[in-house]
């Protein structure tokens, strides 16, 4: 706990970085357009298939 407290004092947060919501919205729009495969969508946007399928709008 002391190490975590020291890291926070230096400005470190820890944990996984959040995915940009704008990129997710763009990926979902592309997914719904049916013009691009999921694999191509991953390469184009950098959003994983797991993130796409976990999103409630799919």
PDB file of N, CA, C and O in Angstrom:
ATOM      1  N   UNK A   1       0.824  -1.194   0.000  1.00  0.00           N
ATOM      2  CA  UNK A   1       0.000   0.000   0.000  1.00  0.00           C
ATOM      3  C   UNK A   1       0.869   1.261   0.000  1.00  0.00           C
ATOM      4  O   UNK A   1       0.503   2.284  -0.578  1.00  0.00           O
ATOM      5  N   UNK A   2       2.006   1.167   0.648  1.00  0.00           N
ATOM      6  CA  UNK A   2       2.885   2.331   0.686  1.00  0.00           C
ATOM      7  C   UNK A   2       3.406   2.659  -0.713  1.00  0.00           C
ATOM      8  O   UNK A   2       3.544   3.827  -1.076  1.00  0.00           O
ATOM      9  N   UNK A   3       3.692   1.612  -1.494  1.00  0.00           N
ATOM     10  CA  UNK A   3       4.161   1.830  -2.863  1.00  0.00           C
ATOM     11  C   UNK A   3       3.094   2.480  -3.723  1.00  0.00           C
ATOM     12  O   UNK A   3       3.396   3.375  -4.511  1.00  0.00           O
ATOM     13  N   UNK A   4       1.832   2.036  -3.582  1.00  0.00           N
ATOM     14  CA  UNK A   4       0.733   2.638  -4.341  1.00  0.00           C
ATOM     15  C   UNK A   4       0.533   4.093  -3.950  1.00  0.00           C
ATOM     16  O   UNK A   4       0.298   4.952  -4.799  1.00  0.00           O
ATOM     17  N   UNK A   5       0.630   4.355  -2.662  1.00  0.00           N
ATOM     18  CA  UNK A   5       0.466   5.728  -2.173  1.00  0.00           C
ATOM     19  C   UNK A   5       1.583   6.630  -2.720  1.00  0.00           C
ATOM     20  O   UNK A   5       1.335   7.772  -3.106  1.00  0.00           O
ATOM     21  N   UNK A   6       2.802   6.108  -2.747  1.00  0.00           N
ATOM     22  CA  UNK A   6       3.933   6.874  -3.270  1.00  0.00           C
ATOM     23  C   UNK A   6       3.764   7.131  -4.768  1.00  0.00           C
ATOM     24  O   UNK A   6       4.068   8.221  -5.253  1.00  0.00           O
ATOM     25  N   UNK A   7       3.277   6.123  -5.499  1.00  0.00           N
ATOM     26  CA  UNK A   7       3.064   6.287  -6.941  1.00  0.00           C
ATOM     27  C   UNK A   7       1.984   7.333  -7.199  1.00  0.00           C
ATOM     28  O   UNK A   7       2.136   8.167  -8.092  1.00  0.00           O
ATOM     29  N   UNK A   8       0.904   7.299  -6.436  1.00  0.00           N
ATOM     30  CA  UNK A   8      -0.154   8.298  -6.602  1.00  0.00           C
ATOM     31  C   UNK A   8       0.361   9.700  -6.291  1.00  0.00           C
ATOM     32  O   UNK A   8      -0.048  10.669  -6.931  1.00  0.00           O
ATOM     33  N   UNK A   9       1.248   9.810  -5.319  1.00  0.00           N
ATOM     34  CA  UNK A   9       1.833  11.110  -4.980  1.00  0.00           C
ATOM     35  C   UNK A   9       2.664  11.648  -6.141  1.00  0.00           C
ATOM     36  O   UNK A   9       2.798  12.861  -6.303  1.00  0.00           O
ATOM     37  N   UNK A  10       3.230  10.732  -6.961  1.00  0.00           N
ATOM     38  CA  UNK A  10       4.005  11.151  -8.136  1.00  0.00           C
ATOM     39  C   UNK A  10       3.118  11.371  -9.357  1.00  0.00           C
ATOM     40  O   UNK A  10       3.614  11.713 -10.430  1.00  0.00           O
ATOM     41  N   UNK A  11       1.799  11.175  -9.199  1.00  0.00           N
ATOM     42  CA  UNK A  11       0.884  11.429 -10.298  1.00  0.00           C
ATOM     43  C   UNK A  11       0.516  10.203 -11.108  1.00  0.00           C
ATOM     44  O   UNK A  11      -0.124  10.333 -12.152  1.00  0.00           O
ATOM     45  N   UNK A  12       0.896   9.025 -10.664  1.00  0.00           N
ATOM     46  CA  UNK A  12       0.568   7.796 -11.379  1.00  0.00           C
ATOM     47  C   UNK A  12      -0.801   7.305 -10.920  1.00  0.00           C
ATOM     48  O   UNK A  12      -1.118   7.353  -9.732  1.00  0.00           O
ATOM     49  N   UNK A  13      -1.608   6.834 -11.864  1.00  0.00           N
ATOM     50  CA  UNK A  13      -2.933   6.349 -11.508  1.00  0.00           C
ATOM     51  C   UNK A  13      -2.997   4.842 -11.481  1.00  0.00           C
ATOM     52  O   UNK A  13      -3.572   4.268 -10.556  1.00  0.00           O
ATOM     53  N   UNK A  14      -2.421   4.185 -12.470  1.00  0.00           N
ATOM     54  CA  UNK A  14      -2.488   2.739 -12.560  1.00  0.00           C
ATOM     55  C   UNK A  14      -3.746   2.293 -13.287  1.00  0.00           C
ATOM     56  O   UNK A  14      -4.634   3.098 -13.569  1.00  0.00           O
ATOM     57  N   UNK A  15      -3.811   1.018 -13.581  1.00  0.00           N
ATOM     58  CA  UNK A  15      -4.967   0.474 -14.265  1.00  0.00           C
ATOM     59  C   UNK A  15      -4.851   0.581 -15.773  1.00  0.00           C
ATOM     60  O   UNK A  15      -3.909   1.163 -16.311  1.00  0.00           O
ATOM     61  N   UNK A  16      -5.837   0.003 -16.436  1.00  0.00           N
ATOM     62  CA  UNK A  16      -5.857  -0.008 -17.898  1.00  0.00           C
ATOM     63  C   UNK A  16      -6.346   1.341 -18.414  1.00  0.00           C
ATOM     64  O   UNK A  16      -7.297   1.896 -17.865  1.00  0.00           O
ATOM     65  N   UNK A  17      -5.717   1.882 -19.459  1.00  0.00           N
ATOM     66  CA  UNK A  17      -6.174   3.158 -20.019  1.00  0.00           C
ATOM     67  C   UNK A  17      -7.571   3.017 -20.642  1.00  0.00           C
ATOM     68  O   UNK A  17      -7.907   1.971 -21.198  1.00  0.00           O
ATOM     69  N   UNK A  18      -8.361   4.056 -20.544  1.00  0.00           N
ATOM     70  CA  UNK A  18      -9.703   4.061 -21.124  1.00  0.00           C
ATOM     71  C   UNK A  18      -9.598   4.161 -22.641  1.00  0.00           C
ATOM     72  O   UNK A  18      -8.667   4.761 -23.178  1.00  0.00           O
ATOM     73  N   UNK A  19     -10.581   3.557 -23.323  1.00  0.00           N
ATOM     74  CA  UNK A  19     -10.652   3.624 -24.774  1.00  0.00           C
ATOM     75  C   UNK A  19     -11.395   4.901 -25.144  1.00  0.00           C
ATOM     76  O   UNK A  19     -12.392   5.247 -24.511  1.00  0.00           O
ATOM     77  N   UNK A  20     -10.919   5.592 -26.154  1.00  0.00           N
ATOM     78  CA  UNK A  20     -11.521   6.838 -26.601  1.00  0.00           C
ATOM     79  C   UNK A  20     -12.959   6.577 -27.069  1.00  0.00           C
ATOM     80  O   UNK A  20     -13.173   5.777 -27.980  1.00  0.00           O
ATOM     81  N   UNK A  21     -13.935   7.238 -26.460  1.00  0.00           N
ATOM     82  CA  UNK A  21     -15.341   7.025 -26.780  1.00  0.00           C
ATOM     83  C   UNK A  21     -15.658   7.418 -28.223  1.00  0.00           C
ATOM     84  O   UNK A  21     -16.512   6.797 -28.856  1.00  0.00           O
ATOM     85  N   UNK A  22     -14.989   8.428 -28.745  1.00  0.00           N
ATOM     86  CA  UNK A  22     -15.215   8.834 -30.137  1.00  0.00           C
ATOM     87  C   UNK A  22     -14.803   7.719 -31.093  1.00  0.00           C
ATOM     88  O   UNK A  22     -15.495   7.466 -32.079  1.00  0.00           O
ATOM     89  N   UNK A  23     -13.684   7.049 -30.813  1.00  0.00           N
ATOM     90  CA  UNK A  23     -13.244   5.928 -31.649  1.00  0.00           C
ATOM     91  C   UNK A  23     -14.236   4.784 -31.585  1.00  0.00           C
ATOM     92  O   UNK A  23     -14.496   4.130 -32.595  1.00  0.00           O
ATOM     93  N   UNK A  24     -14.794   4.534 -30.402  1.00  0.00           N
ATOM     94  CA  UNK A  24     -15.785   3.467 -30.256  1.00  0.00           C
ATOM     95  C   UNK A  24     -17.020   3.793 -31.088  1.00  0.00           C
ATOM     96  O   UNK A  24     -17.549   2.918 -31.774  1.00  0.00           O
ATOM     97  N   UNK A  25     -17.479   5.022 -31.037  1.00  0.00           N
ATOM     98  CA  UNK A  25     -18.664   5.424 -31.799  1.00  0.00           C
ATOM     99  C   UNK A  25     -18.428   5.288 -33.303  1.00  0.00           C
ATOM    100  O   UNK A  25     -19.314   4.845 -34.034  1.00  0.00           O
ATOM    101  N   UNK A  26     -17.241   5.665 -33.762  1.00  0.00           N
ATOM    102  CA  UNK A  26     -16.904   5.524 -35.178  1.00  0.00           C
ATOM    103  C   UNK A  26     -16.887   4.048 -35.576  1.00  0.00           C
ATOM    104  O   UNK A  26     -17.387   3.678 -36.639  1.00  0.00           O
ATOM    105  N   UNK A  27     -16.309   3.211 -34.717  1.00  0.00           N
ATOM    106  CA  UNK A  27     -16.234   1.783 -35.009  1.00  0.00           C
ATOM    107  C   UNK A  27     -17.625   1.167 -35.061  1.00  0.00           C
ATOM    108  O   UNK A  27     -17.893   0.319 -35.913  1.00  0.00           O
ATOM    109  N   UNK A  28     -18.509   1.579 -34.166  1.00  0.00           N
ATOM    110  CA  UNK A  28     -19.873   1.054 -34.157  1.00  0.00           C
ATOM    111  C   UNK A  28     -20.617   1.474 -35.415  1.00  0.00           C
ATOM    112  O   UNK A  28     -21.365   0.684 -35.991  1.00  0.00           O
ATOM    113  N   UNK A  29     -20.415   2.716 -35.845  1.00  0.00           N
ATOM    114  CA  UNK A  29     -21.056   3.181 -37.078  1.00  0.00           C
ATOM    115  C   UNK A  29     -20.577   2.365 -38.270  1.00  0.00           C
ATOM    116  O   UNK A  29     -21.379   1.986 -39.123  1.00  0.00           O
ATOM    117  N   UNK A  30     -19.285   2.092 -38.336  1.00  0.00           N
ATOM    118  CA  UNK A  30     -18.744   1.269 -39.415  1.00  0.00           C
ATOM    119  C   UNK A  30     -19.283  -0.153 -39.337  1.00  0.00           C
ATOM    120  O   UNK A  30     -19.582  -0.763 -40.363  1.00  0.00           O
ATOM    121  N   UNK A  31     -19.406  -0.676 -38.135  1.00  0.00           N
ATOM    122  CA  UNK A  31     -19.914  -2.032 -37.949  1.00  0.00           C
ATOM    123  C   UNK A  31     -21.349  -2.141 -38.457  1.00  0.00           C
ATOM    124  O   UNK A  31     -21.701  -3.116 -39.122  1.00  0.00           O
ATOM    125  N   UNK A  32     -22.171  -1.152 -38.147  1.00  0.00           N
ATOM    126  CA  UNK A  32     -23.565  -1.179 -38.568  1.00  0.00           C
ATOM    127  C   UNK A  32     -23.740  -0.920 -40.066  1.00  0.00           C
ATOM    128  O   UNK A  32     -24.763  -1.290 -40.642  1.00  0.00           O
ATOM    129  N   UNK A  33     -22.756  -0.292 -40.696  1.00  0.00           N
ATOM    130  CA  UNK A  33     -22.857  -0.024 -42.130  1.00  0.00           C
ATOM    131  C   UNK A  33     -22.696  -1.308 -42.955  1.00  0.00           C
ATOM    132  O   UNK A  33     -23.085  -1.344 -44.123  1.00  0.00           O
ATOM    133  N   UNK A  34     -22.125  -2.362 -42.353  1.00  0.00           N
ATOM    134  CA  UNK A  34     -21.921  -3.665 -43.006  1.00  0.00           C
ATOM    135  C   UNK A  34     -21.017  -3.581 -44.242  1.00  0.00           C
ATOM    136  O   UNK A  34     -21.029  -4.490 -45.073  1.00  0.00           O
ATOM    137  N   UNK A  35     -20.239  -2.509 -44.372  1.00  0.00           N
ATOM    138  CA  UNK A  35     -19.330  -2.363 -45.509  1.00  0.00           C
ATOM    139  C   UNK A  35     -17.919  -2.824 -45.176  1.00  0.00           C
ATOM    140  O   UNK A  35     -17.070  -2.912 -46.063  1.00  0.00           O
ATOM    141  N   UNK A  36     -17.667  -3.112 -43.927  1.00  0.00           N
ATOM    142  CA  UNK A  36     -16.315  -3.446 -43.492  1.00  0.00           C
ATOM    143  C   UNK A  36     -16.404  -4.619 -42.510  1.00  0.00           C
ATOM    144  O   UNK A  36     -17.316  -4.676 -41.685  1.00  0.00           O
ATOM    145  N   UNK A  37     -15.463  -5.544 -42.603  1.00  0.00           N
ATOM    146  CA  UNK A  37     -15.473  -6.694 -41.701  1.00  0.00           C
ATOM    147  C   UNK A  37     -14.941  -6.270 -40.326  1.00  0.00           C
ATOM    148  O   UNK A  37     -14.338  -5.207 -40.175  1.00  0.00           O
ATOM    149  N   UNK A  38     -15.177  -7.117 -39.345  1.00  0.00           N
ATOM    150  CA  UNK A  38     -14.724  -6.806 -37.994  1.00  0.00           C
ATOM    151  C   UNK A  38     -13.197  -6.750 -37.956  1.00  0.00           C
ATOM    152  O   UNK A  38     -12.624  -5.898 -37.276  1.00  0.00           O
ATOM    153  N   UNK A  39     -12.551  -7.634 -38.668  1.00  0.00           N
ATOM    154  CA  UNK A  39     -11.086  -7.634 -38.690  1.00  0.00           C
ATOM    155  C   UNK A  39     -10.547  -6.338 -39.307  1.00  0.00           C
ATOM    156  O   UNK A  39      -9.612  -5.740 -38.775  1.00  0.00           O
ATOM    157  N   UNK A  40     -11.132  -5.908 -40.419  1.00  0.00           N
ATOM    158  CA  UNK A  40     -10.720  -4.650 -41.043  1.00  0.00           C
ATOM    159  C   UNK A  40     -11.023  -3.466 -40.127  1.00  0.00           C
ATOM    160  O   UNK A  40     -10.256  -2.506 -40.062  1.00  0.00           O
ATOM    161  N   UNK A  41     -12.134  -3.547 -39.431  1.00  0.00           N
ATOM    162  CA  UNK A  41     -12.517  -2.489 -38.507  1.00  0.00           C
ATOM    163  C   UNK A  41     -11.498  -2.375 -37.370  1.00  0.00           C
ATOM    164  O   UNK A  41     -11.138  -1.269 -36.966  1.00  0.00           O
ATOM    165  N   UNK A  42     -11.041  -3.505 -36.864  1.00  0.00           N
ATOM    166  CA  UNK A  42     -10.021  -3.504 -35.813  1.00  0.00           C
ATOM    167  C   UNK A  42      -8.744  -2.832 -36.288  1.00  0.00           C
ATOM    168  O   UNK A  42      -8.144  -2.036 -35.566  1.00  0.00           O
ATOM    169  N   UNK A  43      -8.332  -3.160 -37.507  1.00  0.00           N
ATOM    170  CA  UNK A  43      -7.097  -2.586 -38.045  1.00  0.00           C
ATOM    171  C   UNK A  43      -7.241  -1.092 -38.306  1.00  0.00           C
ATOM    172  O   UNK A  43      -6.298  -0.330 -38.096  1.00  0.00           O
ATOM    173  N   UNK A  44      -8.420  -0.669 -38.763  1.00  0.00           N
ATOM    174  CA  UNK A  44      -8.633   0.727 -39.115  1.00  0.00           C
ATOM    175  C   UNK A  44      -8.763   1.628 -37.889  1.00  0.00           C
ATOM    176  O   UNK A  44      -8.263   2.753 -37.888  1.00  0.00           O
ATOM    177  N   UNK A  45      -9.431   1.137 -36.848  1.00  0.00           N
ATOM    178  CA  UNK A  45      -9.709   1.998 -35.697  1.00  0.00           C
ATOM    179  C   UNK A  45      -8.862   1.691 -34.472  1.00  0.00           C
ATOM    180  O   UNK A  45      -8.717   2.542 -33.593  1.00  0.00           O
ATOM    181  N   UNK A  46      -8.301   0.491 -34.401  1.00  0.00           N
ATOM    182  CA  UNK A  46      -7.531   0.109 -33.225  1.00  0.00           C
ATOM    183  C   UNK A  46      -8.406  -0.364 -32.075  1.00  0.00           C
ATOM    184  O   UNK A  46      -7.910  -0.564 -30.967  1.00  0.00           O
ATOM    185  N   UNK A  47      -9.705  -0.548 -32.321  1.00  0.00           N
ATOM    186  CA  UNK A  47     -10.643  -1.015 -31.312  1.00  0.00           C
ATOM    187  C   UNK A  47     -10.768  -2.530 -31.450  1.00  0.00           C
ATOM    188  O   UNK A  47     -10.964  -3.041 -32.553  1.00  0.00           O
ATOM    189  N   UNK A  48     -10.655  -3.243 -30.342  1.00  0.00           N
ATOM    190  CA  UNK A  48     -10.730  -4.703 -30.410  1.00  0.00           C
ATOM    191  C   UNK A  48     -12.164  -5.172 -30.585  1.00  0.00           C
ATOM    192  O   UNK A  48     -13.113  -4.443 -30.296  1.00  0.00           O
ATOM    193  N   UNK A  49     -12.304  -6.395 -31.061  1.00  0.00           N
ATOM    194  CA  UNK A  49     -13.631  -6.982 -31.250  1.00  0.00           C
ATOM    195  C   UNK A  49     -14.338  -7.121 -29.915  1.00  0.00           C
ATOM    196  O   UNK A  49     -15.557  -6.963 -29.846  1.00  0.00           O
ATOM    197  N   UNK A  50     -13.603  -7.411 -28.855  1.00  0.00           N
ATOM    198  CA  UNK A  50     -14.210  -7.554 -27.526  1.00  0.00           C
ATOM    199  C   UNK A  50     -14.878  -6.254 -27.092  1.00  0.00           C
ATOM    200  O   UNK A  50     -15.978  -6.280 -26.539  1.00  0.00           O
ATOM    201  N   UNK A  51     -14.232  -5.129 -27.335  1.00  0.00           N
ATOM    202  CA  UNK A  51     -14.822  -3.831 -26.982  1.00  0.00           C
ATOM    203  C   UNK A  51     -16.090  -3.607 -27.791  1.00  0.00           C
ATOM    204  O   UNK A  51     -17.093  -3.134 -27.257  1.00  0.00           O
ATOM    205  N   UNK A  52     -16.050  -3.942 -29.067  1.00  0.00           N
ATOM    206  CA  UNK A  52     -17.245  -3.769 -29.905  1.00  0.00           C
ATOM    207  C   UNK A  52     -18.415  -4.596 -29.401  1.00  0.00           C
ATOM    208  O   UNK A  52     -19.534  -4.098 -29.275  1.00  0.00           O
ATOM    209  N   UNK A  53     -18.148  -5.859 -29.115  1.00  0.00           N
ATOM    210  CA  UNK A  53     -19.223  -6.755 -28.714  1.00  0.00           C
ATOM    211  C   UNK A  53     -19.720  -6.463 -27.303  1.00  0.00           C
ATOM    212  O   UNK A  53     -20.864  -6.782 -26.979  1.00  0.00           O
ATOM    213  N   UNK A  54     -18.892  -5.868 -26.467  1.00  0.00           N
ATOM    214  CA  UNK A  54     -19.317  -5.509 -25.110  1.00  0.00           C
ATOM    215  C   UNK A  54     -20.170  -4.240 -25.092  1.00  0.00           C
ATOM    216  O   UNK A  54     -20.907  -3.994 -24.137  1.00  0.00           O
ATOM    217  N   UNK A  55     -20.067  -3.447 -26.139  1.00  0.00           N
ATOM    218  CA  UNK A  55     -20.804  -2.190 -26.172  1.00  0.00           C
ATOM    219  C   UNK A  55     -22.304  -2.465 -26.322  1.00  0.00           C
ATOM    220  O   UNK A  55     -22.686  -3.318 -27.122  1.00  0.00           O
ATOM    221  N   UNK A  56     -23.158  -1.768 -25.576  1.00  0.00           N
ATOM    222  CA  UNK A  56     -24.599  -2.076 -25.574  1.00  0.00           C
ATOM    223  C   UNK A  56     -25.326  -1.759 -26.878  1.00  0.00           C
ATOM    224  O   UNK A  56     -26.436  -2.253 -27.074  1.00  0.00           O
ATOM    225  N   UNK A  57     -24.753  -0.958 -27.780  1.00  0.00           N
ATOM    226  CA  UNK A  57     -25.447  -0.568 -29.002  1.00  0.00           C
ATOM    227  C   UNK A  57     -25.270  -1.552 -30.139  1.00  0.00           C
ATOM    228  O   UNK A  57     -25.743  -1.298 -31.247  1.00  0.00           O
ATOM    229  N   UNK A  58     -24.604  -2.663 -29.896  1.00  0.00           N
ATOM    230  CA  UNK A  58     -24.379  -3.638 -30.958  1.00  0.00           C
ATOM    231  C   UNK A  58     -25.419  -4.714 -30.899  1.00  0.00           C
ATOM    232  O   UNK A  58     -25.402  -5.635 -31.716  1.00  0.00           O
TER     233      UNK A  58
END
